[in-house]
Every structure is written in C-alpha cells, then in structure tokens.
Amino acid sequence: MKKSELVEAIAKQADLSKAAAERALDATVEAVTKALQKGDTVTLVGFGAFYVSERKARSGFNPRTKEAIEIEAAKVPRFRAGKVLKDAIK
C-alpha cells in the first residue's frame, strides 16, 4: 500500500477529506519520528510499538571488491507488532 492509498483509506474510514487525512498522517509520522529521535518508545496499544535499537559495530566486506570493511555502530528504528495486530493477520 502506498501513501496515497493509505490516505484514501483513512479518509474513507474516518469520514474526512483526503487533504485532512493526509495532514493527519503526516502529523502522525512526524510525531513518531521526533519521539524516536529523542529515544522514546511510541506504543499504540493493540497495534504495536516503535522503538530505537542499537546495532553494534561489526566487520563486513564490500561485495564488489571483496575488501574487508568496518561497519560502524548505528541506531535503527524498529517495530514490534502488538497482540491484536498479530492475531488479525493469522
């Protein structure tokens, strides 16, 4: 599903205009992004949780040259699905 399709679904479900649904979606994404930047966890009960995970530094290789490289540690966004979402997909 693309963003435009999601906006259309939100507009239909919530009886909103597409413009209002897009603003609501953009505001939600921005709020989640800002919370993750601060290191917070965003939990939507039943749906799931967005959180930041630390990835350790590791060694790897360049697939083109087969040269060994060091991959730096990084913070990465993660999503853990909630029980209601998991059960809905079964």
C-alpha positions as CSV (number, residue, x, y, z in Angstrom):
1,M,0.0,0.0,0.0
2,K,1.4,3.4,-1.0
3,K,0.9,6.6,1.0
4,S,-1.8,7.8,-1.4
5,E,-3.8,4.6,-0.9
6,L,-3.4,4.8,2.9
7,V,-4.6,8.4,2.8
8,E,-7.6,7.4,0.8
9,A,-8.4,4.6,3.2
10,I,-8.0,6.9,6.3
11,A,-10.3,9.5,4.6
12,K,-12.9,6.9,3.9
13,Q,-12.8,5.2,7.3
14,A,-12.8,8.4,9.3
15,D,-15.1,10.4,7.0
16,L,-12.5,13.1,6.3
17,S,-11.4,14.8,3.2
18,K,-8.3,13.4,1.6
19,A,-6.4,16.7,2.4
20,A,-7.3,16.4,6.1
21,A,-6.4,12.7,6.2
22,E,-3.0,13.4,4.6
23,R,-2.3,16.2,7.2
24,A,-3.2,13.8,10.0
25,L,-1.0,11.0,8.6
26,D,1.9,13.5,8.1
27,A,1.5,14.8,11.6
28,T,1.5,11.2,13.0
29,V,4.6,10.2,11.1
30,E,6.3,13.5,12.3
31,A,5.3,12.9,15.9
32,V,6.6,9.3,15.8
33,T,9.9,10.4,14.2
34,K,10.5,13.1,16.8
35,A,9.8,10.7,19.6
36,L,12.3,8.2,18.2
37,Q,14.9,10.9,17.7
38,K,14.6,11.6,21.4
39,G,15.0,7.9,22.2
40,D,11.4,7.4,23.3
41,T,9.2,4.4,22.5
42,V,5.8,5.0,20.8
43,T,3.3,2.4,21.8
44,L,-0.1,2.1,20.2
45,V,-2.0,-0.5,22.4
46,G,-3.1,-3.4,20.3
47,F,-1.2,-2.3,17.2
48,G,2.4,-2.3,18.3
49,A,5.4,-0.3,19.4
50,F,8.0,1.8,17.5
51,Y,11.4,2.0,19.3
52,V,15.1,2.6,18.6
53,S,17.6,-0.2,18.8
54,E,21.4,0.0,19.0
55,R,23.3,-2.0,16.4
56,K,26.9,-2.9,17.4
57,A,29.9,-2.2,15.2
58,R,30.9,-5.2,13.1
59,S,33.1,-6.2,10.3
60,G,31.8,-6.9,6.8
61,F,33.0,-6.8,3.2
62,N,32.5,-4.8,0.1
63,P,30.6,-7.1,-2.3
64,R,32.2,-5.5,-5.3
65,T,35.8,-5.6,-4.2
66,K,35.6,-8.3,-1.5
67,E,37.6,-5.9,0.6
68,A,37.1,-6.2,4.4
69,I,35.4,-3.1,5.9
70,E,34.4,-2.0,9.4
71,I,30.7,-1.1,9.7
72,E,30.1,1.5,12.4
73,A,27.6,1.1,15.3
74,A,24.2,2.7,14.5
75,K,20.8,3.4,15.9
76,V,18.0,1.9,13.9
77,P,14.2,2.2,14.1
78,R,12.3,-1.0,14.9
79,F,8.7,-2.0,15.1
80,R,7.3,-4.7,17.3
81,A,3.7,-5.8,16.4
82,G,1.1,-6.0,19.2
83,K,-1.1,-9.0,20.0
84,V,-4.2,-7.6,18.3
85,L,-2.3,-7.0,15.1
86,K,-0.6,-10.4,15.2
87,D,-3.9,-12.1,15.8
88,A,-5.6,-10.2,12.9
89,I,-3.0,-11.5,10.5
90,K,-3.3,-15.2,11.4
